[in-house]
Amino acid sequence: MSKLVYGLDVGTTKIVAIAGRVDGRRPVEVLAMGEAPSYGLRRGVVVDREAATESVAEAIEACGGGKLRGGPVSVGIAGSHIRSLNTEVTLLNRSRNRLVTERFLKRLHAEARGADPDEDEEVLHVVPRSFVLDGTEGVRQPVGLAARRVTMRAHVVSGAISSIQNLLGAVEDCGVRVSRVVLEPLASAEACLSPDDRQMGTALLDIGGGTTDIAAFLRGSLAHTAVVPIGGESFSADVAYGLKLPFEDAERLKVRYGSALSDGVDDVAPVLLDDRHHSAKFISQILEYRAREVLEFARDSLDHARVRNSLPGGIVLTGGGSQLEGFGQLAEEILGMRARLAVPRRIKGDVKPVQKPQYSTAVGLLYFAAKNDDLRPKSKGAGAFDFGSIVAAVKGWFRVLPG
C-alpha cells in the first residue's frame, strides 16, 4: 500500500519542501518540490522566527501548499547545538519465557535516552547499533529471541531544546503538523548510501549552506554523527571579504570559477565579473583554505570517534558545497581515503529537479519517514515523537518514541 510522505529541509541558505509517495522498499516517487531562499537562520539555527516562517511558507506554497499542510511532515535539523554519543545499556529480562519483546526494547530505549541526561537537551534519535544476548555478540534483531541479560549498544543524538523549539515554532506557524525531527546527515544517508555502503564502512559528508554534517556507518550500523558549524556560505563570505565584494557577487565567482585546489590555477589567469577582473588564483586560495579547514574538522571528528581507519567504503560527499571543483580530490588528500560525489538515489517520477547533491537531505526525509513510521505503527518508528499532544502544554517540547 502506498502512502504520501512529506519533508521540510530548513537550511541556512534555502528551504526545500518536498512531497512523495512510498510503497515499502520501492523507490520513492517525488510528486512535488518547492524551494525558497532561507532567511532568519544562521548555521542551521533560527535567529529570526518571523523571517524563517516567511521562508518556510514560501517553500510550502511552491510545493503546492495544501499538500504539506494536509499530512505529517518530517523536518530536518542541524546546527552546532547537536550532540551525539555511543552508549551501552543493559537490562535483565524477567519475563517467564525470557523472550525479548517490543515492549522490552522500549525499556532499553528509555534507558539509553536517560544515560547521559542534560536538562537543556532533548533526545532526537536512539539508533541501535547491536545487541548482546547473554554474552552473544552481534545480534541485530533481538525480538523473539530468548535471553535473560540484554545489552543494547546505541548511538544517541540530542539537541538543544530551545533550538528545536524555535525551529518547530517557525514551521508550525505555517500550519504544518510536524511528525518528527530528523538529524540531517541521517536523512542524507538514506538518500545517498546503499546497504552495501553501510555494511562495508562508509562516511557521509554533507556540505550544506551553514553546516557540514557527518555520519559514519560500520558493519551496517550508525557509528558516529557530528555537525561542523561551517558550510558553503562561509566559503562565499570569505571570498566577499577577500575581494571586498558583495556576498552575491562572491557567490557567483565561487560557483563559476572557484576551485579547492589552488595549485592547479594559473597564477595570472583573470576572471571577469561586471566589468571587473579578479585573480582566479587568489579566489581559489581563499576557497582552498576554508575547504581544508572543513575537511580537517571532519578528519579530527572521525579520529576522535576512532572510525576513520575502519572505512574501506571511503567518504561520500553530498550537499551543495560538495560541487566545488577539486573538493573531492582535496578530501582524499586530507582524509586519506577514497572520495566520491553522491546524489539522491532510488527515486522515480520527475527526478531531474531533485537528482542533485543539494537535495539529498530533502529526498532523504521522505525515505526516513517511510522507513521509520509512515508505513507501520508509530511505536515501531525510530525517533518518532508525539508533538501534537505536548504542544498544548509547552510548545516545542516533545517525546521521542523508541524504535
C-alpha positions as CSV (number, residue, x, y, z in Angstrom):
1,M,0.0,0.0,0.0
2,S,1.4,3.4,-1.0
3,K,1.4,6.4,1.3
4,L,2.1,10.1,0.9
5,V,5.0,11.4,2.9
6,Y,6.4,15.0,3.3
7,G,9.6,16.6,4.2
8,L,11.0,20.1,5.0
9,D,14.7,20.7,4.7
10,V,15.1,24.0,6.7
11,G,18.6,25.1,5.8
12,T,20.7,28.2,6.2
13,T,20.7,29.2,2.5
14,K,17.5,27.5,1.2
15,I,14.2,25.9,2.4
16,V,13.1,22.8,0.4
17,A,9.6,21.4,0.8
18,I,9.0,18.0,-0.8
19,A,6.1,15.6,-1.2
20,G,6.3,12.0,-2.3
21,R,4.7,8.6,-2.4
22,V,6.3,5.5,-1.0
23,D,5.4,1.8,-1.2
24,G,7.5,-0.4,1.1
25,R,11.1,-0.7,-0.1
26,R,10.4,0.5,-3.7
27,P,12.0,3.8,-4.9
28,V,10.2,6.9,-3.6
29,E,8.2,8.8,-6.1
30,V,8.7,12.5,-5.9
31,L,5.4,14.2,-6.5
32,A,6.2,17.9,-5.9
33,M,9.0,20.1,-4.7
34,G,9.2,23.7,-3.7
35,E,12.2,25.8,-2.9
36,A,12.7,29.3,-1.4
37,P,15.7,31.4,-0.2
38,S,16.3,31.0,3.5
39,Y,16.1,34.0,5.9
40,G,16.2,34.1,9.6
41,L,18.6,31.1,10.1
42,R,22.3,31.1,10.9
43,R,24.2,27.9,10.8
44,G,21.1,25.8,11.0
45,V,19.6,27.7,13.9
46,V,16.6,30.1,13.8
47,V,17.7,33.6,14.8
48,D,14.6,35.4,13.4
49,R,11.4,33.4,13.7
50,E,9.3,35.7,11.6
51,A,11.7,35.7,8.7
52,A,12.2,32.0,9.0
53,T,8.5,31.4,8.9
54,E,8.1,33.5,5.8
55,S,10.8,31.5,4.0
56,V,9.2,28.2,5.1
57,A,5.8,29.4,3.9
58,E,7.2,30.4,0.5
59,A,8.7,26.9,0.0
60,I,5.5,25.2,1.1
61,E,3.4,27.3,-1.4
62,A,5.9,26.5,-4.2
63,C,5.4,22.8,-3.4
64,G,1.6,23.1,-3.6
65,G,0.7,24.5,-0.3
66,G,-2.1,22.2,0.9
67,K,0.0,19.1,0.3
68,L,2.2,19.6,3.3
69,R,-0.5,21.1,5.4
70,G,-2.6,18.0,4.9
71,G,-0.3,15.4,6.4
72,P,2.6,14.7,8.8
73,V,5.9,16.3,7.9
74,S,9.4,15.2,8.7
75,V,11.7,18.2,9.4
76,G,15.5,18.1,9.0
77,I,17.6,19.7,11.7
78,A,21.3,20.5,12.0
79,G,23.4,23.1,13.9
80,S,26.3,23.3,16.3
81,H,23.9,22.5,19.2
82,I,23.6,18.9,18.1
83,R,25.4,16.4,20.3
84,S,25.9,12.7,19.8
85,L,27.4,9.8,21.7
86,N,27.6,6.0,21.7
87,T,26.2,4.4,24.8
88,E,25.5,0.9,26.2
89,V,22.6,-0.1,28.4
90,T,21.8,-3.4,30.0
91,L,18.5,-4.8,31.5
92,L,17.5,-8.1,32.9
93,N,14.6,-9.8,31.2
94,R,12.3,-11.0,34.0
95,S,9.6,-12.5,31.8
96,R,8.8,-16.1,32.4
97,N,9.7,-17.3,28.9
98,R,12.7,-15.0,28.6
99,L,11.6,-13.9,25.1
100,V,12.7,-10.3,24.1
101,T,9.6,-8.4,23.2
102,E,8.9,-5.0,21.6
103,R,7.9,-3.7,25.0
104,F,11.2,-4.8,26.4
105,L,13.0,-2.9,23.6
106,K,11.1,0.2,24.6
107,R,12.5,-0.1,28.1
108,L,16.0,-0.3,26.6
109,H,15.4,2.8,24.5
110,A,14.2,4.7,27.6
111,E,17.3,3.7,29.4
112,A,19.5,4.9,26.6
113,R,17.7,8.2,26.4
114,G,18.4,8.8,30.1
115,A,22.0,7.5,30.1
116,D,23.6,11.0,29.8
117,P,20.9,13.5,30.7
118,D,21.2,17.2,30.2
119,E,18.3,19.4,31.3
120,D,18.8,21.7,28.3
121,E,18.8,19.0,25.7
122,E,16.2,16.7,24.1
123,V,16.9,13.3,22.5
124,L,16.2,13.2,18.8
125,H,17.3,9.7,17.9
126,V,18.2,6.5,19.7
127,V,19.7,4.3,16.9
128,P,20.5,0.7,18.0
129,R,23.9,-0.5,16.7
130,S,23.8,-4.1,18.0
131,F,22.5,-6.2,20.9
132,V,24.3,-8.7,23.2
133,L,22.1,-11.5,24.5
134,D,23.5,-13.4,27.4
135,G,27.0,-12.7,26.1
136,T,26.2,-13.5,22.5
137,E,27.5,-10.5,20.4
138,G,26.4,-9.1,17.1
139,V,22.6,-9.6,17.4
140,R,20.8,-7.3,15.0
141,Q,17.1,-8.1,15.7
142,P,16.5,-9.5,19.2
143,V,12.7,-9.6,19.2
144,G,11.6,-13.2,19.5
145,L,14.9,-14.5,20.9
146,A,15.3,-15.7,24.4
147,A,17.7,-14.0,26.8
148,R,17.9,-13.1,30.5
149,R,20.5,-10.4,30.2
150,V,20.1,-8.0,27.2
151,T,22.6,-5.2,26.3
152,M,21.8,-2.6,23.6
153,R,24.6,-0.6,22.1
154,A,23.2,2.5,20.6
155,H,24.0,5.9,19.0
156,V,22.1,8.7,20.8
157,V,21.6,12.1,19.1
158,S,20.3,15.1,21.1
159,G,19.9,18.8,20.5
160,A,19.2,22.0,22.5
161,I,15.6,22.2,23.5
162,S,15.4,26.0,22.7
163,S,16.8,25.5,19.2
164,I,14.4,22.6,18.5
165,Q,11.5,24.6,19.8
166,N,12.4,27.7,17.7
167,L,12.7,25.5,14.5
168,L,9.4,23.7,15.1
169,G,7.7,27.0,16.0
170,A,8.7,28.6,12.7
171,V,7.3,25.5,10.8
172,E,4.1,25.3,12.9
173,D,3.4,28.9,12.2
174,C,2.8,27.9,8.6
175,G,0.1,25.4,9.6
176,V,2.3,22.3,9.2
177,R,1.9,19.3,11.5
178,V,5.4,18.1,12.4
179,S,5.6,14.3,12.9
180,R,9.3,14.1,13.6
181,V,12.6,15.9,13.6
182,V,15.4,14.2,11.7
183,L,19.1,14.8,12.0
184,E,20.0,16.0,8.5
185,P,23.0,13.7,7.9
186,L,20.8,10.7,8.7
187,A,18.3,11.9,6.1
188,S,21.1,12.4,3.5
189,A,22.4,9.0,4.2
190,E,19.0,7.5,3.5
191,A,19.1,9.1,0.1
192,C,22.8,8.6,-0.8
193,L,24.1,5.4,0.8
194,S,23.2,1.8,-0.2
195,P,23.1,-1.0,2.3
196,D,26.4,-2.2,0.9
197,D,27.9,1.2,1.7
198,R,26.8,0.9,5.3
199,Q,27.9,-2.6,5.7
200,M,31.4,-2.0,4.2
201,G,32.1,1.0,6.3
202,T,31.4,4.4,4.8
203,A,31.2,8.0,6.0
204,L,28.9,10.7,4.5
205,L,29.9,14.3,4.4
206,D,27.0,16.7,3.6
207,I,28.3,20.2,2.9
208,G,25.3,22.4,3.3
209,G,25.0,26.2,3.4
210,G,25.5,26.7,7.1
211,T,26.9,23.5,8.4
212,T,28.8,20.4,7.3
213,D,27.2,17.2,8.6
214,I,28.9,13.9,9.2
215,A,27.5,10.4,9.5
216,A,29.7,7.3,9.6
217,F,28.5,3.7,9.3
218,L,30.3,0.5,10.3
219,R,29.1,-3.1,9.7
220,G,25.7,-1.7,8.7
221,S,25.1,0.4,11.8
222,L,25.4,4.1,12.6
223,A,28.7,4.6,14.5
224,H,29.2,8.4,14.6
225,T,27.5,11.7,13.8
226,A,28.7,15.2,14.0
227,V,27.9,18.7,12.8
228,V,30.7,21.1,11.8
229,P,29.5,24.8,12.0
230,I,31.0,25.7,8.6
231,G,29.3,25.4,5.2
232,G,29.2,26.8,1.7
233,E,28.0,30.2,3.0
234,S,31.3,30.6,4.8
235,F,33.2,29.9,1.6
236,S,31.4,32.7,-0.2
237,A,31.7,35.1,2.8
238,D,35.5,34.6,2.7
239,V,35.6,35.4,-1.0
240,A,33.5,38.5,-0.4
241,Y,35.8,39.7,2.4
242,G,39.0,38.9,0.5
243,L,37.9,40.7,-2.7
244,K,35.8,43.5,-1.0
245,L,32.7,42.4,-2.9
246,P,29.0,42.0,-2.1
247,F,28.2,38.5,-0.9
248,E,26.0,37.8,-4.0
249,D,28.9,38.6,-6.4
250,A,31.3,36.4,-4.3
251,E,28.8,33.6,-4.6
252,R,28.7,33.9,-8.4
253,L,32.5,33.9,-8.6
254,K,32.7,30.8,-6.4
255,V,30.3,28.9,-8.4
256,R,31.7,29.9,-11.8
257,Y,35.4,29.9,-11.2
258,G,36.2,28.6,-7.8
259,S,38.4,25.6,-7.0
260,A,39.5,23.9,-3.8
261,L,42.9,23.2,-5.4
262,S,44.7,26.5,-6.0
263,D,47.9,24.8,-7.3
264,G,46.2,23.9,-10.5
265,V,45.1,27.5,-11.2
266,D,47.1,29.8,-13.4
267,D,48.9,32.5,-11.5
268,V,47.9,35.2,-13.9
269,A,44.5,34.0,-15.1
270,P,41.9,36.7,-14.7
271,V,38.1,36.2,-14.3
272,L,35.6,38.8,-15.3
273,L,32.6,39.9,-13.3
274,D,30.6,43.0,-14.1
275,D,33.5,44.7,-15.9
276,R,36.0,44.0,-13.2
277,H,38.8,41.5,-13.3
278,H,39.8,39.3,-10.4
279,S,42.6,36.8,-9.8
280,A,41.3,33.2,-10.2
281,K,44.4,32.1,-8.2
282,F,43.5,34.3,-5.3
283,I,39.9,33.2,-5.3
284,S,41.0,29.6,-5.2
285,Q,43.5,30.1,-2.4
286,I,40.7,31.6,-0.3
287,L,38.4,28.7,-1.0
288,E,41.1,26.1,-0.5
289,Y,41.9,27.5,2.9
290,R,38.3,27.1,4.0
291,A,37.9,23.7,2.4
292,R,40.9,22.4,4.2
293,E,39.5,23.7,7.5
294,V,36.2,21.9,6.9
295,L,38.0,18.6,6.0
296,E,40.4,18.8,8.9
297,F,37.4,19.3,11.2
298,A,35.9,16.1,9.6
299,R,39.1,14.2,9.9
300,D,39.5,15.1,13.6
301,S,35.9,14.2,14.3
302,L,36.3,10.8,12.7
303,D,39.6,10.3,14.5
304,H,38.1,11.2,17.8
305,A,35.4,8.6,17.3
306,R,38.0,6.1,16.3
307,V,36.3,5.2,13.0
308,R,38.5,6.8,10.3
309,N,40.7,3.8,9.8
310,S,37.7,1.5,9.6
311,L,36.0,3.0,6.5
312,P,37.0,0.9,3.4
313,G,34.0,2.4,1.6
314,G,35.6,5.8,1.8
315,I,33.9,9.1,2.1
316,V,30.8,10.1,0.2
317,L,30.3,13.8,-0.5
318,T,27.0,15.4,-1.0
319,G,25.2,18.8,-0.4
320,G,25.6,21.9,-2.5
321,G,29.1,22.7,-1.2
322,S,30.4,19.3,-2.4
323,Q,30.2,20.6,-6.0
324,L,33.2,22.9,-5.6
325,E,35.8,21.9,-8.1
326,G,38.6,19.9,-6.6
327,F,36.8,19.3,-3.3
328,G,36.8,15.5,-3.8
329,Q,40.5,15.4,-4.5
330,L,41.3,17.5,-1.5
331,A,39.1,15.3,0.6
332,E,41.1,12.2,-0.4
333,E,44.3,14.0,0.4
334,I,43.3,15.2,3.9
335,L,41.1,12.2,5.0
336,G,43.3,9.6,3.5
337,M,40.6,7.6,1.8
338,R,38.7,7.4,-1.5
339,A,36.1,10.1,-2.0
340,R,33.1,10.3,-4.4
341,L,30.2,12.6,-5.1
342,A,26.7,11.3,-4.5
343,V,23.2,12.5,-5.5
344,P,19.9,11.1,-4.2
345,R,19.4,7.5,-5.5
346,R,16.4,5.2,-5.9
347,I,13.8,7.9,-6.9
348,K,11.2,7.9,-9.6
349,G,8.8,10.4,-11.0
350,D,10.1,13.8,-12.2
351,V,13.6,13.0,-10.8
352,K,15.7,15.5,-12.7
353,P,15.0,18.5,-10.5
354,V,15.9,16.7,-7.3
355,Q,18.8,14.4,-8.5
356,K,21.4,16.9,-7.3
357,P,23.6,16.9,-4.2
358,Q,21.9,19.9,-2.7
359,Y,18.6,18.0,-2.5
360,S,20.0,14.9,-0.7
361,T,18.6,15.9,2.7
362,A,15.1,16.7,1.3
363,V,14.8,13.3,-0.6
364,G,16.2,11.5,2.4
365,L,13.5,12.9,4.6
366,L,10.9,11.1,2.5
367,Y,12.8,7.8,2.8
368,F,13.3,8.3,6.5
369,A,9.6,8.9,7.1
370,A,8.7,5.8,5.0
371,K,11.3,3.6,6.7
372,N,10.6,4.6,10.3
373,D,7.0,5.2,10.8
374,D,4.7,6.2,8.0
375,L,4.2,2.6,6.7
376,R,3.9,0.9,10.0
377,P,2.7,1.6,13.6
378,K,4.2,4.7,15.3
379,S,5.5,2.6,18.2
380,K,8.0,0.9,15.9
381,G,9.4,4.1,14.4
382,A,13.0,5.0,15.4
383,G,13.0,8.6,16.5
384,A,9.2,9.3,16.1
385,F,7.6,11.6,18.6
386,D,4.2,12.8,19.6
387,F,4.4,16.5,19.1
388,G,0.8,17.5,18.9
389,S,-0.3,16.3,22.3
390,I,2.5,18.1,24.1
391,V,2.4,21.4,22.2
392,A,-0.8,22.3,24.0
393,A,1.2,22.3,27.3
394,V,4.7,23.6,26.3
395,K,5.2,24.5,22.7
396,G,8.3,22.8,21.2
397,W,8.7,20.1,23.9
398,F,8.2,16.6,22.6
399,R,8.5,12.9,23.4
400,V,10.7,10.5,21.5
401,L,9.2,7.1,20.9
402,P,11.7,4.2,20.7
403,G,12.1,2.1,17.6
